[in-house]
């Protein structure tokens, strides 16, 4: 059951990041992968900078979305080079 929540948070975060960055989305699987990777990146960044997004589902979505946005920015920078 925990994996389902993790996948759901990943899909929501990837979708939100795609909307905020105007990428048009990556499809359901792409959004889930982006969101899950974003959760790892966001968790790492938030922990190192001492930022707390709160607990629970909303905090997880905020952290994963922030991380996914960072990933999109990095991907865009790499594509330009």
PDB file of N, CA, C and O in Angstrom:
ATOM      1  N   UNK A   1       0.810  -1.192   0.000  1.00  0.00           N
ATOM      2  CA  UNK A   1       0.000   0.000   0.000  1.00  0.00           C
ATOM      3  C   UNK A   1       0.860   1.265   0.000  1.00  0.00           C
ATOM      4  O   UNK A   1       0.495   2.281  -0.591  1.00  0.00           O
ATOM      5  N   UNK A   2       2.001   1.182   0.670  1.00  0.00           N
ATOM      6  CA  UNK A   2       2.886   2.336   0.720  1.00  0.00           C
ATOM      7  C   UNK A   2       3.415   2.693  -0.670  1.00  0.00           C
ATOM      8  O   UNK A   2       3.567   3.872  -0.990  1.00  0.00           O
ATOM      9  N   UNK A   3       3.692   1.690  -1.489  1.00  0.00           N
ATOM     10  CA  UNK A   3       4.164   1.928  -2.854  1.00  0.00           C
ATOM     11  C   UNK A   3       3.112   2.676  -3.670  1.00  0.00           C
ATOM     12  O   UNK A   3       3.458   3.536  -4.481  1.00  0.00           O
ATOM     13  N   UNK A   4       1.842   2.363  -3.467  1.00  0.00           N
ATOM     14  CA  UNK A   4       0.773   3.054  -4.190  1.00  0.00           C
ATOM     15  C   UNK A   4       0.743   4.540  -3.842  1.00  0.00           C
ATOM     16  O   UNK A   4       0.568   5.381  -4.724  1.00  0.00           O
ATOM     17  N   UNK A   5       0.915   4.869  -2.555  1.00  0.00           N
ATOM     18  CA  UNK A   5       0.960   6.274  -2.159  1.00  0.00           C
ATOM     19  C   UNK A   5       2.170   6.962  -2.767  1.00  0.00           C
ATOM     20  O   UNK A   5       2.076   8.098  -3.232  1.00  0.00           O
ATOM     21  N   UNK A   6       3.308   6.273  -2.765  1.00  0.00           N
ATOM     22  CA  UNK A   6       4.535   6.813  -3.340  1.00  0.00           C
ATOM     23  C   UNK A   6       4.341   7.100  -4.824  1.00  0.00           C
ATOM     24  O   UNK A   6       4.746   8.156  -5.310  1.00  0.00           O
ATOM     25  N   UNK A   7       3.726   6.172  -5.541  1.00  0.00           N
ATOM     26  CA  UNK A   7       3.466   6.349  -6.973  1.00  0.00           C
ATOM     27  C   UNK A   7       2.462   7.478  -7.199  1.00  0.00           C
ATOM     28  O   UNK A   7       2.625   8.269  -8.128  1.00  0.00           O
ATOM     29  N   UNK A   8       1.434   7.563  -6.370  1.00  0.00           N
ATOM     30  CA  UNK A   8       0.428   8.619  -6.500  1.00  0.00           C
ATOM     31  C   UNK A   8       1.045   9.989  -6.266  1.00  0.00           C
ATOM     32  O   UNK A   8       0.784  10.923  -7.024  1.00  0.00           O
ATOM     33  N   UNK A   9       1.857  10.118  -5.231  1.00  0.00           N
ATOM     34  CA  UNK A   9       2.540  11.387  -4.959  1.00  0.00           C
ATOM     35  C   UNK A   9       3.458  11.731  -6.130  1.00  0.00           C
ATOM     36  O   UNK A   9       3.534  12.891  -6.535  1.00  0.00           O
ATOM     37  N   UNK A  10       4.148  10.746  -6.669  1.00  0.00           N
ATOM     38  CA  UNK A  10       5.023  10.974  -7.815  1.00  0.00           C
ATOM     39  C   UNK A  10       4.265  11.473  -9.028  1.00  0.00           C
ATOM     40  O   UNK A  10       4.710  12.400  -9.705  1.00  0.00           O
ATOM     41  N   UNK A  11       3.121  10.866  -9.308  1.00  0.00           N
ATOM     42  CA  UNK A  11       2.321  11.298 -10.463  1.00  0.00           C
ATOM     43  C   UNK A  11       1.809  12.715 -10.274  1.00  0.00           C
ATOM     44  O   UNK A  11       1.868  13.524 -11.200  1.00  0.00           O
ATOM     45  N   UNK A  12       1.311  13.023  -9.093  1.00  0.00           N
ATOM     46  CA  UNK A  12       0.788  14.363  -8.826  1.00  0.00           C
ATOM     47  C   UNK A  12       1.911  15.398  -8.922  1.00  0.00           C
ATOM     48  O   UNK A  12       1.747  16.448  -9.544  1.00  0.00           O
ATOM     49  N   UNK A  13       3.051  15.093  -8.300  1.00  0.00           N
ATOM     50  CA  UNK A  13       4.172  16.033  -8.308  1.00  0.00           C
ATOM     51  C   UNK A  13       4.715  16.246  -9.722  1.00  0.00           C
ATOM     52  O   UNK A  13       5.012  17.378 -10.102  1.00  0.00           O
ATOM     53  N   UNK A  14       4.846  15.192 -10.490  1.00  0.00           N
ATOM     54  CA  UNK A  14       5.320  15.322 -11.871  1.00  0.00           C
ATOM     55  C   UNK A  14       4.361  16.130 -12.720  1.00  0.00           C
ATOM     56  O   UNK A  14       4.783  16.945 -13.541  1.00  0.00           O
ATOM     57  N   UNK A  15       3.078  15.908 -12.526  1.00  0.00           N
ATOM     58  CA  UNK A  15       2.063  16.657 -13.264  1.00  0.00           C
ATOM     59  C   UNK A  15       2.094  18.131 -12.886  1.00  0.00           C
ATOM     60  O   UNK A  15       2.049  18.997 -13.760  1.00  0.00           O
ATOM     61  N   UNK A  16       2.170  18.422 -11.581  1.00  0.00           N
ATOM     62  CA  UNK A  16       2.227  19.814 -11.125  1.00  0.00           C
ATOM     63  C   UNK A  16       3.479  20.520 -11.634  1.00  0.00           C
ATOM     64  O   UNK A  16       3.413  21.668 -12.073  1.00  0.00           O
ATOM     65  N   UNK A  17       4.608  19.839 -11.577  1.00  0.00           N
ATOM     66  CA  UNK A  17       5.853  20.428 -12.066  1.00  0.00           C
ATOM     67  C   UNK A  17       5.761  20.706 -13.566  1.00  0.00           C
ATOM     68  O   UNK A  17       6.234  21.742 -14.033  1.00  0.00           O
ATOM     69  N   UNK A  18       5.165  19.802 -14.310  1.00  0.00           N
ATOM     70  CA  UNK A  18       4.979  20.013 -15.745  1.00  0.00           C
ATOM     71  C   UNK A  18       4.101  21.212 -16.031  1.00  0.00           C
ATOM     72  O   UNK A  18       4.370  21.973 -16.960  1.00  0.00           O
ATOM     73  N   UNK A  19       3.047  21.389 -15.237  1.00  0.00           N
ATOM     74  CA  UNK A  19       2.179  22.556 -15.404  1.00  0.00           C
ATOM     75  C   UNK A  19       2.908  23.852 -15.070  1.00  0.00           C
ATOM     76  O   UNK A  19       2.813  24.837 -15.803  1.00  0.00           O
ATOM     77  N   UNK A  20       3.629  23.842 -13.965  1.00  0.00           N
ATOM     78  CA  UNK A  20       4.325  25.058 -13.521  1.00  0.00           C
ATOM     79  C   UNK A  20       5.444  25.462 -14.459  1.00  0.00           C
ATOM     80  O   UNK A  20       5.706  26.650 -14.647  1.00  0.00           O
ATOM     81  N   UNK A  21       6.101  24.480 -15.047  1.00  0.00           N
ATOM     82  CA  UNK A  21       7.220  24.770 -15.942  1.00  0.00           C
ATOM     83  C   UNK A  21       6.791  24.812 -17.409  1.00  0.00           C
ATOM     84  O   UNK A  21       7.625  24.998 -18.295  1.00  0.00           O
ATOM     85  N   UNK A  22       5.506  24.640 -17.663  1.00  0.00           N
ATOM     86  CA  UNK A  22       4.934  24.694 -19.019  1.00  0.00           C
ATOM     87  C   UNK A  22       5.641  23.744 -19.990  1.00  0.00           C
ATOM     88  O   UNK A  22       6.015  24.129 -21.098  1.00  0.00           O
ATOM     89  N   UNK A  23       5.816  22.490 -19.544  1.00  0.00           N
ATOM     90  CA  UNK A  23       6.447  21.499 -20.415  1.00  0.00           C
ATOM     91  C   UNK A  23       5.425  20.681 -21.179  1.00  0.00           C
ATOM     92  O   UNK A  23       5.790  19.954 -22.103  1.00  0.00           O
ATOM     93  N   UNK A  24       4.158  20.781 -20.818  1.00  0.00           N
ATOM     94  CA  UNK A  24       3.127  20.039 -21.511  1.00  0.00           C
ATOM     95  C   UNK A  24       2.911  18.643 -20.973  1.00  0.00           C
ATOM     96  O   UNK A  24       2.074  17.904 -21.491  1.00  0.00           O
ATOM     97  N   UNK A  25       3.643  18.270 -19.951  1.00  0.00           N
ATOM     98  CA  UNK A  25       3.464  16.951 -19.357  1.00  0.00           C
ATOM     99  C   UNK A  25       4.320  15.907 -20.042  1.00  0.00           C
ATOM    100  O   UNK A  25       4.797  16.105 -21.159  1.00  0.00           O
ATOM    101  N   UNK A  26       4.505  14.803 -19.362  1.00  0.00           N
ATOM    102  CA  UNK A  26       5.353  13.727 -19.865  1.00  0.00           C
ATOM    103  C   UNK A  26       4.592  12.416 -19.959  1.00  0.00           C
ATOM    104  O   UNK A  26       5.205  11.363 -20.136  1.00  0.00           O
ATOM    105  N   UNK A  27       3.289  12.455 -19.845  1.00  0.00           N
ATOM    106  CA  UNK A  27       2.503  11.232 -19.809  1.00  0.00           C
ATOM    107  C   UNK A  27       2.459  10.706 -18.390  1.00  0.00           C
ATOM    108  O   UNK A  27       3.217  11.164 -17.534  1.00  0.00           O
ATOM    109  N   UNK A  28       1.588   9.757 -18.130  1.00  0.00           N
ATOM    110  CA  UNK A  28       1.396   9.249 -16.770  1.00  0.00           C
ATOM    111  C   UNK A  28       2.672   8.623 -16.211  1.00  0.00           C
ATOM    112  O   UNK A  28       3.057   8.917 -15.079  1.00  0.00           O
ATOM    113  N   UNK A  29       3.326   7.773 -16.980  1.00  0.00           N
ATOM    114  CA  UNK A  29       4.542   7.114 -16.511  1.00  0.00           C
ATOM    115  C   UNK A  29       5.690   8.112 -16.370  1.00  0.00           C
ATOM    116  O   UNK A  29       6.438   8.069 -15.393  1.00  0.00           O
ATOM    117  N   UNK A  30       5.827   8.997 -17.332  1.00  0.00           N
ATOM    118  CA  UNK A  30       6.880  10.016 -17.265  1.00  0.00           C
ATOM    119  C   UNK A  30       6.695  10.934 -16.077  1.00  0.00           C
ATOM    120  O   UNK A  30       7.665  11.277 -15.401  1.00  0.00           O
ATOM    121  N   UNK A  31       5.441  11.345 -15.807  1.00  0.00           N
ATOM    122  CA  UNK A  31       5.168  12.189 -14.647  1.00  0.00           C
ATOM    123  C   UNK A  31       5.498  11.457 -13.355  1.00  0.00           C
ATOM    124  O   UNK A  31       6.040  12.052 -12.423  1.00  0.00           O
ATOM    125  N   UNK A  32       5.175  10.169 -13.294  1.00  0.00           N
ATOM    126  CA  UNK A  32       5.448   9.398 -12.092  1.00  0.00           C
ATOM    127  C   UNK A  32       6.958   9.285 -11.862  1.00  0.00           C
ATOM    128  O   UNK A  32       7.430   9.457 -10.738  1.00  0.00           O
ATOM    129  N   UNK A  33       7.703   9.000 -12.913  1.00  0.00           N
ATOM    130  CA  UNK A  33       9.155   8.899 -12.790  1.00  0.00           C
ATOM    131  C   UNK A  33       9.748  10.246 -12.391  1.00  0.00           C
ATOM    132  O   UNK A  33      10.600  10.312 -11.505  1.00  0.00           O
ATOM    133  N   UNK A  34       9.301  11.321 -13.041  1.00  0.00           N
ATOM    134  CA  UNK A  34       9.780  12.660 -12.716  1.00  0.00           C
ATOM    135  C   UNK A  34       9.451  13.011 -11.271  1.00  0.00           C
ATOM    136  O   UNK A  34      10.287  13.572 -10.562  1.00  0.00           O
ATOM    137  N   UNK A  35       8.250  12.687 -10.834  1.00  0.00           N
ATOM    138  CA  UNK A  35       7.847  12.984  -9.463  1.00  0.00           C
ATOM    139  C   UNK A  35       8.607  12.176  -8.431  1.00  0.00           C
ATOM    140  O   UNK A  35       8.975  12.706  -7.383  1.00  0.00           O
ATOM    141  N   UNK A  36       8.847  10.904  -8.707  1.00  0.00           N
ATOM    142  CA  UNK A  36       9.592  10.056  -7.770  1.00  0.00           C
ATOM    143  C   UNK A  36      11.041  10.531  -7.678  1.00  0.00           C
ATOM    144  O   UNK A  36      11.587  10.647  -6.581  1.00  0.00           O
ATOM    145  N   UNK A  37      11.657  10.801  -8.811  1.00  0.00           N
ATOM    146  CA  UNK A  37      13.019  11.345  -8.791  1.00  0.00           C
ATOM    147  C   UNK A  37      13.035  12.720  -8.136  1.00  0.00           C
ATOM    148  O   UNK A  37      13.965  13.063  -7.407  1.00  0.00           O
ATOM    149  N   UNK A  38      11.993  13.502  -8.407  1.00  0.00           N
ATOM    150  CA  UNK A  38      11.871  14.815  -7.779  1.00  0.00           C
ATOM    151  C   UNK A  38      11.731  14.722  -6.273  1.00  0.00           C
ATOM    152  O   UNK A  38      12.243  15.574  -5.547  1.00  0.00           O
ATOM    153  N   UNK A  39      11.043  13.699  -5.797  1.00  0.00           N
ATOM    154  CA  UNK A  39      10.910  13.505  -4.352  1.00  0.00           C
ATOM    155  C   UNK A  39      12.274  13.256  -3.722  1.00  0.00           C
ATOM    156  O   UNK A  39      12.567  13.761  -2.638  1.00  0.00           O
ATOM    157  N   UNK A  40      13.104  12.479  -4.403  1.00  0.00           N
ATOM    158  CA  UNK A  40      14.449  12.224  -3.877  1.00  0.00           C
ATOM    159  C   UNK A  40      15.289  13.497  -3.888  1.00  0.00           C
ATOM    160  O   UNK A  40      15.956  13.817  -2.904  1.00  0.00           O
ATOM    161  N   UNK A  41      15.251  14.218  -5.004  1.00  0.00           N
ATOM    162  CA  UNK A  41      16.023  15.460  -5.119  1.00  0.00           C
ATOM    163  C   UNK A  41      15.491  16.497  -4.123  1.00  0.00           C
ATOM    164  O   UNK A  41      16.271  17.137  -3.417  1.00  0.00           O
ATOM    165  N   UNK A  42      14.182  16.660  -4.069  1.00  0.00           N
ATOM    166  CA  UNK A  42      13.580  17.622  -3.150  1.00  0.00           C
ATOM    167  C   UNK A  42      13.878  17.286  -1.701  1.00  0.00           C
ATOM    168  O   UNK A  42      14.192  18.179  -0.914  1.00  0.00           O
ATOM    169  N   UNK A  43      13.786  16.023  -1.336  1.00  0.00           N
ATOM    170  CA  UNK A  43      14.104  15.611   0.022  1.00  0.00           C
ATOM    171  C   UNK A  43      15.548  15.919   0.376  1.00  0.00           C
ATOM    172  O   UNK A  43      15.836  16.391   1.476  1.00  0.00           O
ATOM    173  N   UNK A  44      16.450  15.654  -0.551  1.00  0.00           N
ATOM    174  CA  UNK A  44      17.870  15.938  -0.339  1.00  0.00           C
ATOM    175  C   UNK A  44      18.100  17.438  -0.160  1.00  0.00           C
ATOM    176  O   UNK A  44      18.778  17.862   0.776  1.00  0.00           O
ATOM    177  N   UNK A  45      17.525  18.243  -1.074  1.00  0.00           N
ATOM    178  CA  UNK A  45      17.721  19.691  -1.004  1.00  0.00           C
ATOM    179  C   UNK A  45      17.090  20.288   0.247  1.00  0.00           C
ATOM    180  O   UNK A  45      17.718  21.095   0.933  1.00  0.00           O
ATOM    181  N   UNK A  46      15.849  19.896   0.550  1.00  0.00           N
ATOM    182  CA  UNK A  46      15.171  20.429   1.724  1.00  0.00           C
ATOM    183  C   UNK A  46      15.937  20.082   2.997  1.00  0.00           C
ATOM    184  O   UNK A  46      16.073  20.921   3.887  1.00  0.00           O
ATOM    185  N   UNK A  47      16.430  18.864   3.087  1.00  0.00           N
ATOM    186  CA  UNK A  47      17.172  18.420   4.273  1.00  0.00           C
ATOM    187  C   UNK A  47      18.470  19.222   4.420  1.00  0.00           C
ATOM    188  O   UNK A  47      18.812  19.652   5.522  1.00  0.00           O
ATOM    189  N   UNK A  48      19.188  19.422   3.320  1.00  0.00           N
ATOM    190  CA  UNK A  48      20.470  20.130   3.384  1.00  0.00           C
ATOM    191  C   UNK A  48      20.323  21.623   3.640  1.00  0.00           C
ATOM    192  O   UNK A  48      21.209  22.231   4.240  1.00  0.00           O
ATOM    193  N   UNK A  49      19.224  22.226   3.199  1.00  0.00           N
ATOM    194  CA  UNK A  49      18.996  23.648   3.425  1.00  0.00           C
ATOM    195  C   UNK A  49      18.161  23.914   4.671  1.00  0.00           C
ATOM    196  O   UNK A  49      17.882  25.070   4.989  1.00  0.00           O
ATOM    197  N   UNK A  50      17.761  22.867   5.378  1.00  0.00           N
ATOM    198  CA  UNK A  50      16.998  23.027   6.610  1.00  0.00           C
ATOM    199  C   UNK A  50      15.575  23.499   6.397  1.00  0.00           C
ATOM    200  O   UNK A  50      15.004  24.153   7.269  1.00  0.00           O
ATOM    201  N   UNK A  51      14.994  23.180   5.254  1.00  0.00           N
ATOM    202  CA  UNK A  51      13.629  23.587   4.922  1.00  0.00           C
ATOM    203  C   UNK A  51      12.687  22.453   5.274  1.00  0.00           C
ATOM    204  O   UNK A  51      13.002  21.280   5.071  1.00  0.00           O
ATOM    205  N   UNK A  52      11.523  22.816   5.806  1.00  0.00           N
ATOM    206  CA  UNK A  52      10.513  21.811   6.114  1.00  0.00           C
ATOM    207  C   UNK A  52       9.221  22.170   5.389  1.00  0.00           C
ATOM    208  O   UNK A  52       8.740  23.298   5.490  1.00  0.00           O
ATOM    209  N   UNK A  53       8.668  21.220   4.669  1.00  0.00           N
ATOM    210  CA  UNK A  53       7.403  21.427   3.961  1.00  0.00           C
ATOM    211  C   UNK A  53       6.240  20.890   4.782  1.00  0.00           C
ATOM    212  O   UNK A  53       5.109  20.841   4.298  1.00  0.00           O
ATOM    213  N   UNK A  54       6.504  20.494   5.999  1.00  0.00           N
ATOM    214  CA  UNK A  54       5.461  19.902   6.824  1.00  0.00           C
ATOM    215  C   UNK A  54       5.397  18.405   6.586  1.00  0.00           C
ATOM    216  O   UNK A  54       6.116  17.861   5.748  1.00  0.00           O
ATOM    217  N   UNK A  55       4.542  17.765   7.320  1.00  0.00           N
ATOM    218  CA  UNK A  55       4.424  16.323   7.185  1.00  0.00           C
ATOM    219  C   UNK A  55       3.196  15.935   6.399  1.00  0.00           C
ATOM    220  O   UNK A  55       2.423  16.787   5.961  1.00  0.00           O
ATOM    221  N   UNK A  56       3.030  14.680   6.232  1.00  0.00           N
ATOM    222  CA  UNK A  56       1.841  14.157   5.579  1.00  0.00           C
ATOM    223  C   UNK A  56       1.896  14.215   4.069  1.00  0.00           C
ATOM    224  O   UNK A  56       2.943  14.451   3.466  1.00  0.00           O
ATOM    225  N   UNK A  57       0.743  13.995   3.484  1.00  0.00           N
ATOM    226  CA  UNK A  57       0.627  13.913   2.032  1.00  0.00           C
ATOM    227  C   UNK A  57       0.947  15.243   1.350  1.00  0.00           C
ATOM    228  O   UNK A  57       1.662  15.265   0.348  1.00  0.00           O
ATOM    229  N   UNK A  58       0.430  16.341   1.877  1.00  0.00           N
ATOM    230  CA  UNK A  58       0.665  17.645   1.260  1.00  0.00           C
ATOM    231  C   UNK A  58       2.144  18.016   1.294  1.00  0.00           C
ATOM    232  O   UNK A  58       2.676  18.524   0.307  1.00  0.00           O
ATOM    233  N   UNK A  59       2.808  17.771   2.414  1.00  0.00           N
ATOM    234  CA  UNK A  59       4.242  18.054   2.508  1.00  0.00           C
ATOM    235  C   UNK A  59       5.049  17.224   1.530  1.00  0.00           C
ATOM    236  O   UNK A  59       6.021  17.707   0.949  1.00  0.00           O
ATOM    237  N   UNK A  60       4.648  15.974   1.346  1.00  0.00           N
ATOM    238  CA  UNK A  60       5.330  15.103   0.389  1.00  0.00           C
ATOM    239  C   UNK A  60       5.146  15.604  -1.034  1.00  0.00           C
ATOM    240  O   UNK A  60       6.087  15.582  -1.827  1.00  0.00           O
ATOM    241  N   UNK A  61       3.953  16.052  -1.361  1.00  0.00           N
ATOM    242  CA  UNK A  61       3.688  16.563  -2.709  1.00  0.00           C
ATOM    243  C   UNK A  61       4.477  17.843  -2.958  1.00  0.00           C
ATOM    244  O   UNK A  61       5.029  18.028  -4.043  1.00  0.00           O
ATOM    245  N   UNK A  62       4.538  18.731  -1.964  1.00  0.00           N
ATOM    246  CA  UNK A  62       5.294  19.979  -2.115  1.00  0.00           C
ATOM    247  C   UNK A  62       6.775  19.681  -2.320  1.00  0.00           C
ATOM    248  O   UNK A  62       7.405  20.250  -3.211  1.00  0.00           O
ATOM    249  N   UNK A  63       7.329  18.797  -1.506  1.00  0.00           N
ATOM    250  CA  UNK A  63       8.742  18.437  -1.620  1.00  0.00           C
ATOM    251  C   UNK A  63       9.041  17.788  -2.970  1.00  0.00           C
ATOM    252  O   UNK A  63      10.022  18.141  -3.624  1.00  0.00           O
ATOM    253  N   UNK A  64       8.207  16.850  -3.386  1.00  0.00           N
ATOM    254  CA  UNK A  64       8.421  16.159  -4.664  1.00  0.00           C
ATOM    255  C   UNK A  64       8.262  17.115  -5.843  1.00  0.00           C
ATOM    256  O   UNK A  64       9.008  17.024  -6.818  1.00  0.00           O
ATOM    257  N   UNK A  65       7.308  18.021  -5.762  1.00  0.00           N
ATOM    258  CA  UNK A  65       7.103  18.988  -6.847  1.00  0.00           C
ATOM    259  C   UNK A  65       8.295  19.924  -6.966  1.00  0.00           C
ATOM    260  O   UNK A  65       8.753  20.213  -8.072  1.00  0.00           O
ATOM    261  N   UNK A  66       8.800  20.399  -5.831  1.00  0.00           N
ATOM    262  CA  UNK A  66       9.977  21.278  -5.858  1.00  0.00           C
ATOM    263  C   UNK A  66      11.167  20.552  -6.470  1.00  0.00           C
ATOM    264  O   UNK A  66      11.893  21.125  -7.282  1.00  0.00           O
ATOM    265  N   UNK A  67      11.371  19.308  -6.091  1.00  0.00           N
ATOM    266  CA  UNK A  67      12.465  18.532  -6.656  1.00  0.00           C
ATOM    267  C   UNK A  67      12.286  18.282  -8.143  1.00  0.00           C
ATOM    268  O   UNK A  67      13.254  18.322  -8.903  1.00  0.00           O
ATOM    269  N   UNK A  68      11.053  18.023  -8.562  1.00  0.00           N
ATOM    270  CA  UNK A  68      10.779  17.801  -9.984  1.00  0.00           C
ATOM    271  C   UNK A  68      11.024  19.072 -10.791  1.00  0.00           C
ATOM    272  O   UNK A  68      11.505  19.002 -11.921  1.00  0.00           O
ATOM    273  N   UNK A  69      10.702  20.220 -10.227  1.00  0.00           N
ATOM    274  CA  UNK A  69      10.968  21.495 -10.912  1.00  0.00           C
ATOM    275  C   UNK A  69      12.475  21.680 -11.086  1.00  0.00           C
ATOM    276  O   UNK A  69      12.934  22.096 -12.150  1.00  0.00           O
ATOM    277  N   UNK A  70      13.235  21.373 -10.045  1.00  0.00           N
ATOM    278  CA  UNK A  70      14.694  21.458 -10.143  1.00  0.00           C
ATOM    279  C   UNK A  70      15.196  20.525 -11.240  1.00  0.00           C
ATOM    280  O   UNK A  70      16.068  20.906 -12.021  1.00  0.00           O
ATOM    281  N   UNK A  71      14.661  19.316 -11.311  1.00  0.00           N
ATOM    282  CA  UNK A  71      15.077  18.378 -12.370  1.00  0.00           C
ATOM    283  C   UNK A  71      14.754  18.917 -13.762  1.00  0.00           C
ATOM    284  O   UNK A  71      15.568  18.794 -14.678  1.00  0.00           O
ATOM    285  N   UNK A  72      13.583  19.507 -13.926  1.00  0.00           N
ATOM    286  CA  UNK A  72      13.212  20.067 -15.232  1.00  0.00           C
ATOM    287  C   UNK A  72      14.168  21.185 -15.617  1.00  0.00           C
ATOM    288  O   UNK A  72      14.589  21.270 -16.771  1.00  0.00           O
ATOM    289  N   UNK A  73      14.515  22.042 -14.664  1.00  0.00           N
ATOM    290  CA  UNK A  73      15.457  23.130 -14.939  1.00  0.00           C
ATOM    291  C   UNK A  73      16.814  22.563 -15.356  1.00  0.00           C
ATOM    292  O   UNK A  73      17.418  23.051 -16.311  1.00  0.00           O
ATOM    293  N   UNK A  74      17.295  21.550 -14.660  1.00  0.00           N
ATOM    294  CA  UNK A  74      18.571  20.937 -14.996  1.00  0.00           C
ATOM    295  C   UNK A  74      18.520  20.297 -16.383  1.00  0.00           C
ATOM    296  O   UNK A  74      19.464  20.427 -17.163  1.00  0.00           O
ATOM    297  N   UNK A  75      17.425  19.610 -16.688  1.00  0.00           N
ATOM    298  CA  UNK A  75      17.266  18.991 -18.008  1.00  0.00           C
ATOM    299  C   UNK A  75      17.281  20.045 -19.097  1.00  0.00           C
ATOM    300  O   UNK A  75      17.902  19.847 -20.142  1.00  0.00           O
ATOM    301  N   UNK A  76      16.603  21.168 -18.870  1.00  0.00           N
ATOM    302  CA  UNK A  76      16.609  22.248 -19.862  1.00  0.00           C
ATOM    303  C   UNK A  76      17.999  22.825 -20.060  1.00  0.00           C
ATOM    304  O   UNK A  76      18.394  23.125 -21.187  1.00  0.00           O
ATOM    305  N   UNK A  77      18.747  22.983 -18.971  1.00  0.00           N
ATOM    306  CA  UNK A  77      20.114  23.502 -19.079  1.00  0.00           C
ATOM    307  C   UNK A  77      21.017  22.542 -19.848  1.00  0.00           C
ATOM    308  O   UNK A  77      21.837  22.976 -20.657  1.00  0.00           O
ATOM    309  N   UNK A  78      20.873  21.256 -19.604  1.00  0.00           N
ATOM    310  CA  UNK A  78      21.688  20.258 -20.289  1.00  0.00           C
ATOM    311  C   UNK A  78      21.343  20.197 -21.772  1.00  0.00           C
ATOM    312  O   UNK A  78      22.230  20.038 -22.610  1.00  0.00           O
ATOM    313  N   UNK A  79      20.060  20.321 -22.098  1.00  0.00           N
ATOM    314  CA  UNK A  79      19.647  20.283 -23.508  1.00  0.00           C
ATOM    315  C   UNK A  79      20.204  21.450 -24.302  1.00  0.00           C
ATOM    316  O   UNK A  79      20.459  21.311 -25.498  1.00  0.00           O
ATOM    317  N   UNK A  80      20.401  22.608 -23.659  1.00  0.00           N
ATOM    318  CA  UNK A  80      20.916  23.789 -24.363  1.00  0.00           C
ATOM    319  C   UNK A  80      22.379  23.634 -24.736  1.00  0.00           C
ATOM    320  O   UNK A  80      22.841  24.215 -25.719  1.00  0.00           O
ATOM    321  N   UNK A  81      23.101  22.857 -23.958  1.00  0.00           N
ATOM    322  CA  UNK A  81      24.559  22.743 -24.191  1.00  0.00           C
ATOM    323  C   UNK A  81      24.841  21.897 -25.401  1.00  0.00           C
ATOM    324  O   UNK A  81      26.003  21.690 -25.752  1.00  0.00           O
TER     325      UNK A  81
END
